[in-house]
Amino acid sequence: MSTFGASGFYDDAPWSEHHEGLEGVRTYYQTLLRAAPDFHIEVKHRHVAEDSIVLEVELTGTHLGAWRGLPATGRRVDFPLCAVYTFDGQDRLAGERIYYDRTTVLRQLGVVSEPTSLKGRLGALLLHPVTVIPALLGIRRKADGAASAQH
């Protein structure tokens, strides 16, 4: 937190979250570290521009606490992430914006299954029958949402 300027922000783009101010950033990190106390970041590549720094990293950790409404699963996560750091007029950290595939994280936590697996197919059928059943019957959906038979 000491690297941030007077006001900071943290954007978690895959969840469309924007955390404004130092307290918002602090709360985001506290929640994350409670969920994965062994959270680790390994920097793979650094890209330096005039007004920002981009890091490609690998994140690892064990889900040992509640995160986004999901109780601890005890599962490990290991996924790539790209972070863009911007700076203010005093060369202090203005904010961080992160990008990653959230489905990968949810799959590793056991929340999402691959649609090609038996578990994924059953889950899709049970959770999304309005989408899956017409697809199985060969009915295509138009862009406006109206269904029509495929010929």
N, C-alpha and C positions, 0 to 999 in steps of 0.2 A: 504494500500500500504506500510505502514511502516514495516509490518511484512516480506516483501519480502527481499531477499538478493540483491546483486548488479545487478543481472539479473534474471528475472523471466519468467515464462511461464504460460499460461492458455490454457488448451485443453478442448474444448467442443466436446466430442467424438461423440454424436449423429449427429452432423453437420459436422464432420471431419474437425473441425477448430483448428488451432494451432496459438496462439497469443504469439509472442516472445518479450521479453524485457518488462521492466516496463511500457513503454508507450503503448505497445500493450495490456497489462493487464488492464491498466487504461482506455483505450478507450473501451474495452469490457464491463467493469463495468459501465462506463458512459452511454453507449448505452442502457444497460439493465435497469438502474435506470431511464432513460428518458422514456422508454417504460412502466415501471411499478413503478411509484414513491412510492407506498406503499409496495414494495417488502419486504417480510419477510421470514426469515429462522428459522425454529424450528428444533433444533437438537433432534433426536429421540434416536440414539445410537452412541457411540464412540468406535472405535477399535484402540488400540495403538500397533504398531509394532516397531521394533528396528529402522527402517529407514523411517517409514511413519505413518501417522494417517489417518484412514478412518472414515468418518462421514456419517451416514444415516440421511437424513434430509427430512423435508416437506417444499416445497416452496409454498408461496401464494402471490398473487398480482393482481392488476387490470390493464388490458391492456389499458393504456391511451395515449400512444404515439407510433409512428412507430417502428416496430420491424421486421427485416428480410424482408423488403419490404411490410409488411402488415400494413395498416393504423390502427389507434386505433379502437378497437371494443367495448371498455367499458366492456368487459367480464372479469370475474374472472378466474384465474388459481389456481389450487391446485393439486400438484403432488409430488411424492417421487423422491428423487435424491440421488445418492451415489457420494461422493467426496473423492478423494485420494490426500493427501497432502504429498509432499516429501520435504526434507531439504538438504541444502548444507553443506559443511564442517564446517561452522561457526554456525551451527544450526539455520540458517535463512531459511525462506520459499523459496524453489527453484521453486516450481510450484504447480499447482492444475489441476487435471484432473477430469472431471465430466461425469457421466453416468446417463441417464434417458430415458424414452420413449417419444420421440419427437412427436409421433402420438397422445399421450394423450394430450399434450399441444395444438397441432393444432386442435384436436377435441374440446377442451374446448374453443378455440378461434373461433369456428364455421367454420373453414376452411375444416375440414375432417369430414365426417359422417360415422357412423357404416355401414358396407356393408349389414347388415340385415335389416336396416331401409328403408322405402320407398325413402327418400331423398338419402340415400347411394346407393341404387340400381339404381335409375335414374341417379345419378351422375356418377356411374361406367359405365353405358351404354353410356352416352353422352360423357364422357371423355376418355373412353378406349374401343371403339367398336371393335377394332381388337382383344382384349383379351376376351371380354364378349360375343360377338356374336358366335364365334366358341364354347365357353363353353356351351351356351344355346342350340346349335345345336348338342351337344354331340361329337364334334370334339376335339381330344386330340392333344396337341402340343408335339412333340418330344424334347428332350433335345437340339438338334442342331437347333431348331427353325422351322423345317419342320412340316407341319400339316399332320395328317393322320386320316382317319375315324375310329371311335371306333366300334368294332364288338362284 
